[in-house]
Amino acid sequence: MWKATERQGPVVLLVEDDEDLRELAAQMLEMRGFVVLVAKDPVSAIMTCRVHSGAIDVLLTDLGLPGVSGGELARSASEVRPGMKIVYVSGVPEEIAIKKGLIRAGSPFVAKPYTADRLAGMLRTVLAQGAESSAR
């Protein structure tokens, strides 16, 4: 397996409390050209945002994290890394997540279970939108 320093691609901070799912998602994304930083909880995610010396292009967070929702984590992480894009994943249907106030309508969202192509596609879409905005 390549080391992250040998690869070039968008950097994703993956926050998932389920160890098996975290490892599987990281592998799926790495196989599709992403550099993946992993965090098992909101505390380690914020720490990674603070100490990682390079760019973090996208925060990919589960909505159901221990202690803090993915939405709350995204707000805190955005204070540390203002230019970072956010993509949410959840087993909760998107409509319910919106009704409960976990995410805003129109937020980038991927429902679990997801395929590697669906997840990578959403990340690439969000990154492309960011590139279009900064090019203007």
Buried (B, 14 or more C-beta within 10 A) or exposed (E): EEEBEEEEBBBBBBBBBEEEBBEEBBEBBBEBEBBBBBBBBBBBBBEBBEEBEEEBBBBBBBBBBEEBBBBBBBEBBBEBBEEBBBBBBBEBEBEEBBEEEBBEEEBBBBBBEBEBEEBBBBBBEBBEEBEEEEEE
